[in-house]
Amino acid sequence: MFLLMLFLAVSVMVNMFLIRNNINVMNNVYLNGESVKITAYAQTKLDGIYAQNLTYEKPVCLGGSVTNEGIFVEDIYAPVVVESNETSVTYVRCPFYIGTYRTIGTLHNHPKPNNLCRLSDQDIRTYVSDTHTGQTVIGIYCGRYTFFVLSMLESETIQTKP
């Protein structure tokens, strides 16, 4: 019971932080949508990692750009993993650049079959902390790639077409 209460308290605190700081979490932007472009090079690297039916979470850093035209993923980098299991991962922070591309965010898988393609509370906490290093994108792979954009300023969010 204590853990449930603690979990609920943390969830409420995260949501209060997001609202207080005018942080907008975008609706899902899917890989086949017009707002996300992944180069063939980056896609091949992603498919090589996530096609393995992993039983543990595996993160990657996304290199590219975020503009009014959408998210452009040009390259990926697999950071050093400190610890990983089916519900969490601890890894060394992404570098500021991946080759010549700025690191725009991270992507990780949710390997449990009943896991939805949504951000967990821990994902949101990590995501908010990553905005301080200039990262604005977080992605989840759970059979498909789903991306979320977080912005401190409403005008910086990417608008998706209905």
Backbone bond lengths (Angstrom), bond angles and torsions (degrees), N, CA, C in turn:
res aa  C-N    CA-C-N  psi(-1)  N-CA   C-N-CA  omega(-1)  CA-C   N-CA-C  phi
1 M - - - 1.445 - - 1.531 110.51 -
2 F 1.358 115.37 -41.33 1.454 119.76 179.38 1.530 111.08 -59.15
3 L 1.351 116.35 -43.52 1.464 119.83 -179.82 1.519 111.53 -63.20
4 L 1.326 117.13 -38.87 1.469 120.44 177.88 1.516 110.33 -63.06
5 M 1.322 117.20 -44.58 1.465 120.89 178.99 1.528 111.00 -63.95
6 L 1.326 116.47 -40.65 1.458 120.55 177.91 1.521 110.47 -63.34
7 F 1.323 116.32 -44.26 1.470 121.38 178.65 1.524 110.84 -59.37
8 L 1.331 117.00 -45.87 1.464 120.97 179.38 1.525 111.45 -63.84
9 A 1.328 116.63 -40.47 1.467 120.30 179.29 1.525 110.84 -63.33
10 V 1.335 117.34 -43.13 1.470 121.00 178.72 1.526 110.09 -64.04
11 S 1.332 117.56 -42.33 1.470 121.10 178.84 1.522 111.02 -59.62
12 V 1.320 116.64 -44.88 1.464 120.90 179.60 1.525 110.07 -63.30
13 M 1.335 117.55 -42.49 1.466 120.92 -179.65 1.524 111.21 -63.73
14 V 1.330 117.89 -41.13 1.467 120.86 179.20 1.522 109.70 -63.41
15 N 1.327 117.23 -45.80 1.460 120.18 179.72 1.523 111.65 -64.04
16 M 1.340 117.68 -38.38 1.466 120.30 176.89 1.525 110.18 -63.58
17 F 1.346 117.38 -40.98 1.462 120.79 178.38 1.528 110.39 -60.85
18 L 1.337 116.59 -45.01 1.466 120.60 -179.13 1.520 110.91 -61.78
19 I 1.322 116.78 -44.38 1.469 120.52 -178.97 1.526 110.13 -68.79
20 R 1.330 118.06 -45.87 1.465 122.63 -177.21 1.524 112.03 -60.56
21 N 1.320 116.95 -35.62 1.457 120.67 -177.22 1.523 113.39 -97.17
22 N 1.326 116.34 15.06 1.463 121.77 177.55 1.525 111.75 53.40
23 I 1.328 115.69 44.77 1.457 120.88 179.76 1.517 108.12 -95.77
24 N 1.304 115.63 127.75 1.455 121.40 -178.19 1.509 110.27 -106.66
25 V 1.324 116.86 125.55 1.453 120.71 174.80 1.520 106.38 -97.20
26 M 1.326 115.68 121.91 1.461 120.49 -177.00 1.518 110.75 -73.16
27 N 1.321 115.04 160.09 1.454 120.84 170.20 1.514 108.56 -66.41
28 N 1.304 116.00 164.59 1.462 120.58 179.62 1.524 111.15 -57.22
29 V 1.311 115.53 138.46 1.452 122.32 172.88 1.521 105.10 -119.29
30 Y 1.297 118.00 115.45 1.455 120.38 -173.50 1.519 111.18 -91.24
31 L 1.315 115.13 157.77 1.460 122.16 -177.43 1.514 112.24 -54.95
32 N 1.333 117.73 -40.03 1.460 119.37 -177.77 1.524 112.28 -84.51
33 G 1.325 117.57 3.18 1.461 120.46 176.62 1.513 110.71 -78.89
34 E 1.311 115.91 162.65 1.463 120.39 -176.58 1.527 113.21 -72.19
35 S 1.317 118.12 -16.89 1.458 120.10 -174.46 1.520 114.10 -87.43
36 V 1.331 118.85 -8.36 1.459 121.61 179.69 1.521 109.16 -121.04
37 K 1.321 115.36 122.89 1.466 120.57 177.91 1.521 108.02 -121.76
38 I 1.316 116.66 124.89 1.454 122.04 178.40 1.517 107.87 -120.35
39 T 1.330 116.87 126.12 1.458 119.62 -179.94 1.529 109.53 -64.38
40 A 1.312 115.85 157.60 1.469 121.04 178.33 1.526 110.07 -59.71
41 Y 1.324 116.87 -36.96 1.460 122.11 179.25 1.531 110.61 -60.96
42 A 1.344 116.62 -50.23 1.457 121.13 -179.85 1.530 110.79 -66.85
43 Q 1.326 116.67 -39.36 1.463 120.63 179.68 1.530 111.62 -62.17
44 T 1.322 116.53 -40.96 1.465 120.73 178.09 1.524 110.71 -61.90
45 K 1.340 116.40 -41.76 1.466 120.20 178.39 1.538 110.76 -65.18
46 L 1.327 117.01 -43.57 1.462 120.86 179.01 1.528 111.12 -62.50
47 D 1.315 116.47 -47.17 1.466 120.49 -179.64 1.522 111.39 -62.21
48 G 1.328 117.17 -34.61 1.461 120.56 178.25 1.520 112.37 -66.01
49 I 1.318 116.53 -30.34 1.470 120.81 179.81 1.523 111.21 -84.61
50 Y 1.324 117.08 -49.74 1.461 120.19 -170.28 1.529 114.50 -90.28
51 A 1.315 118.81 -6.38 1.464 120.64 176.22 1.522 111.59 -80.52
52 Q 1.303 117.21 -1.17 1.462 121.82 -175.13 1.526 114.18 -84.41
53 N 1.334 119.06 4.71 1.468 122.08 -176.23 1.529 111.09 50.24
54 L 1.309 115.75 56.55 1.460 121.89 -177.67 1.521 111.65 -63.81
55 T 1.313 116.62 145.29 1.468 121.89 176.95 1.524 110.81 -103.01
56 Y 1.314 117.36 5.92 1.458 123.40 179.97 1.527 107.89 -136.72
57 E 1.330 116.58 158.90 1.463 120.31 178.72 1.521 109.81 -73.40
58 K 1.328 115.32 138.06 1.467 122.64 -179.60 1.530 107.51 -132.15
59 P 1.335 118.02 118.87 1.465 120.58 179.97 1.529 112.37 -93.73
60 V 1.312 115.63 155.04 1.462 121.88 167.87 1.526 107.92 -137.35
61 C 1.314 115.52 152.56 1.460 122.70 175.97 1.520 107.40 -96.18
62 L 1.322 116.89 139.83 1.463 121.98 -177.72 1.523 110.18 -103.71
63 G 1.325 116.72 125.56 1.460 121.49 176.81 1.515 109.63 -107.35
64 G 1.315 116.97 133.27 1.466 119.53 -179.27 1.507 111.10 165.01
65 S 1.354 115.95 -137.04 1.458 120.36 -179.01 1.526 110.15 -151.85
66 V 1.333 114.06 155.89 1.458 121.96 174.25 1.519 106.00 -123.67
67 T 1.320 116.00 119.75 1.463 121.22 -179.38 1.527 108.39 -131.03
68 N 1.328 116.18 -178.84 1.462 120.04 174.43 1.520 111.74 -64.63
69 E 1.326 116.94 -17.82 1.461 121.65 178.65 1.521 111.76 -82.18
70 G 1.318 117.82 -18.20 1.458 120.81 178.62 1.510 112.86 137.00
71 I 1.334 114.43 -164.55 1.456 122.85 179.73 1.523 107.98 -97.93
72 F 1.331 116.26 130.50 1.462 121.42 178.37 1.528 108.33 -121.23
73 V 1.329 116.79 111.66 1.456 122.04 179.01 1.524 107.30 -101.13
74 E 1.323 115.39 114.63 1.457 121.50 -175.76 1.531 113.05 -100.93
75 D 1.342 116.42 -30.60 1.456 120.44 -176.73 1.521 108.25 -155.35
76 I 1.317 116.61 161.44 1.451 121.07 175.50 1.526 109.30 -131.82
77 Y 1.316 114.68 160.76 1.454 121.58 179.43 1.529 107.12 -140.70
78 A 1.316 116.86 132.02 1.466 121.41 177.29 1.525 108.60 -91.43
79 P 1.335 117.89 110.92 1.464 119.87 -179.32 1.527 111.43 -73.35
80 V 1.314 115.39 165.51 1.457 121.09 177.02 1.529 108.43 -68.58
81 V 1.328 116.30 126.81 1.460 121.77 179.66 1.530 108.47 -94.05
82 V 1.322 115.92 127.20 1.458 121.86 178.68 1.522 109.67 -86.62
83 E 1.328 116.20 -45.51 1.456 121.66 179.85 1.527 108.20 -154.55
84 S 1.327 116.27 142.33 1.457 120.20 -179.39 1.517 109.88 -150.84
85 N 1.333 115.67 142.92 1.455 121.80 171.80 1.526 107.81 -144.61
86 E 1.320 118.24 -164.89 1.461 119.23 -174.14 1.524 114.13 -76.92
87 T 1.334 118.30 -9.77 1.463 119.88 -178.88 1.523 114.71 -124.19
88 S 1.326 118.49 -5.14 1.463 119.38 179.56 1.517 110.60 -158.86
89 V 1.332 114.05 162.94 1.459 120.54 177.27 1.522 108.51 -146.98
90 T 1.323 115.88 140.78 1.454 122.56 173.48 1.522 106.05 -118.82
91 Y 1.336 116.14 128.29 1.457 119.71 -176.54 1.510 110.73 -144.59
92 V 1.326 114.74 162.15 1.458 121.51 177.48 1.530 107.71 -70.28
93 R 1.324 116.43 134.65 1.474 122.32 -176.44 1.532 111.09 -52.67
94 C 1.312 115.59 144.95 1.470 121.54 179.67 1.529 110.77 -63.14
95 P 1.333 117.18 148.54 1.469 119.54 174.97 1.535 109.17 -70.53
96 F 1.319 117.54 162.18 1.459 120.44 179.00 1.530 111.71 -68.86
97 Y 1.334 116.56 -28.83 1.467 120.99 179.04 1.511 110.05 -131.19
98 I 1.322 115.33 144.42 1.457 122.84 172.56 1.522 104.96 -115.21
99 G 1.312 116.18 103.37 1.469 119.48 -170.81 1.515 108.05 64.11
100 T 1.326 116.80 -123.68 1.466 120.97 178.94 1.526 112.13 -98.36
101 Y 1.334 117.33 4.10 1.467 121.11 -176.65 1.521 111.18 -102.73
102 R 1.320 115.43 138.18 1.460 121.06 177.32 1.524 108.97 -68.91
103 T 1.307 117.04 141.69 1.465 120.74 175.63 1.524 107.91 -74.24
104 I 1.334 115.25 119.35 1.468 120.47 -176.84 1.522 112.39 -101.96
105 G 1.332 117.54 -10.69 1.457 119.28 179.40 1.511 112.34 164.43
106 T 1.318 114.14 -164.00 1.460 120.53 -178.29 1.523 110.50 -131.19
107 L 1.310 114.26 164.12 1.462 122.24 174.63 1.517 106.08 -140.52
108 H 1.315 117.22 141.77 1.464 120.69 174.23 1.519 108.28 -146.94
109 N 1.297 115.44 164.14 1.460 120.08 -179.56 1.525 110.85 -96.69
110 H 1.316 114.64 157.79 1.457 123.07 169.22 1.527 105.34 -116.10
111 P 1.340 117.45 96.33 1.462 120.50 -170.24 1.526 116.03 -76.44
112 K 1.321 118.71 -19.54 1.464 119.12 -178.33 1.526 109.53 -66.98
113 P 1.329 117.81 132.17 1.470 121.14 -176.15 1.526 114.30 -57.34
114 N 1.324 118.32 -33.55 1.462 119.62 -178.44 1.524 113.09 -89.90
115 N 1.327 118.00 5.38 1.463 121.93 178.87 1.524 109.96 -75.47
116 L 1.293 116.21 130.86 1.452 120.36 176.84 1.518 109.42 -82.93
117 C 1.306 115.97 161.61 1.464 120.66 176.77 1.528 108.60 -82.64
118 R 1.316 115.13 70.48 1.461 119.98 178.12 1.517 108.45 -141.25
119 L 1.310 114.77 163.48 1.453 120.01 -179.69 1.519 110.01 -78.72
120 S 1.320 116.25 132.36 1.461 120.71 172.66 1.525 107.83 -79.39
121 D 1.325 116.92 170.55 1.463 119.89 176.49 1.521 111.21 -60.97
122 Q 1.336 116.90 -38.97 1.470 120.20 177.70 1.531 110.31 -64.76
123 D 1.333 117.28 -39.36 1.466 120.56 177.22 1.522 110.24 -58.86
124 I 1.321 117.07 -43.03 1.469 120.97 -178.63 1.519 110.19 -65.61
125 R 1.334 117.61 -42.62 1.473 119.66 178.89 1.526 110.99 -61.92
126 T 1.335 116.88 -43.56 1.467 120.96 178.48 1.519 109.72 -63.57
127 Y 1.315 115.90 -43.20 1.459 123.44 -179.05 1.530 110.85 -58.99
128 V 1.337 116.72 -49.14 1.466 120.93 179.86 1.520 109.97 -61.04
129 S 1.322 117.24 -41.28 1.464 120.16 179.29 1.532 111.34 -65.62
130 D 1.340 117.65 -34.32 1.468 121.02 -179.77 1.526 112.94 -69.90
131 T 1.345 118.21 -21.79 1.467 119.11 179.10 1.523 111.13 -63.97
132 H 1.319 117.57 -24.94 1.467 121.04 179.68 1.524 111.89 -71.12
133 T 1.343 117.05 -15.13 1.462 120.44 176.03 1.535 110.58 -104.35
134 G 1.320 117.06 10.50 1.463 120.95 177.16 1.520 114.78 90.79
135 Q 1.317 118.05 2.50 1.465 119.88 178.79 1.522 109.88 -83.11
136 T 1.317 116.96 135.90 1.465 120.37 -176.85 1.522 113.36 -126.78
137 V 1.321 118.62 -3.00 1.459 121.60 -175.32 1.521 109.76 -119.41
138 I 1.312 116.12 138.56 1.460 120.51 169.95 1.523 106.37 -132.65
139 G 1.314 115.27 137.94 1.456 120.34 179.76 1.512 110.97 -125.45
140 I 1.316 114.57 153.61 1.453 120.94 176.77 1.522 107.45 -129.96
141 Y 1.327 115.52 136.38 1.462 120.91 173.71 1.520 107.96 -110.64
142 C 1.321 116.23 121.66 1.470 121.53 175.70 1.533 107.29 -146.54
143 G 1.331 114.62 57.28 1.459 120.99 -175.56 1.515 111.47 96.40
144 R 1.301 116.89 -21.62 1.472 124.44 173.65 1.521 106.79 -147.88
145 Y 1.312 116.93 161.40 1.460 121.51 178.92 1.528 108.20 -93.85
146 T 1.321 116.09 126.06 1.458 122.52 177.86 1.515 107.49 -123.92
147 F 1.331 116.70 132.04 1.462 121.05 -177.38 1.513 110.14 -119.47
148 F 1.325 114.98 146.89 1.452 122.58 176.54 1.526 107.31 -127.32
149 V 1.328 116.05 145.58 1.461 121.01 178.71 1.509 107.94 -119.08
150 L 1.312 116.05 129.44 1.449 122.27 178.68 1.517 107.54 -114.41
151 S 1.307 116.20 136.26 1.454 119.32 -178.15 1.517 110.06 -140.15
152 M 1.321 115.62 140.00 1.452 119.81 175.80 1.530 110.88 -77.51
153 L 1.320 116.89 -22.37 1.457 121.23 -179.93 1.523 108.93 -119.82
154 E 1.304 116.19 129.18 1.462 119.99 -175.92 1.519 112.13 -56.32
155 S 1.343 118.00 -36.74 1.462 120.62 -177.21 1.518 113.34 -67.09
156 E 1.341 117.35 -13.51 1.466 120.14 -179.26 1.514 112.79 -90.06
157 T 1.325 118.67 -5.95 1.459 119.16 -177.48 1.515 110.23 -73.20
158 I 1.297 115.44 151.43 1.459 121.09 178.70 1.509 108.30 -90.12
159 Q 1.299 116.80 126.18 1.456 121.53 178.46 1.514 109.27 -88.37
160 T 1.324 116.49 129.03 1.462 120.35 178.27 1.520 109.30 -94.37
161 K 1.320 115.37 151.93 1.461 119.79 178.43 1.529 108.76 -79.78
162 P 1.346 117.67 138.55 1.476 119.71 -179.05 1.510 112.32 -65.76
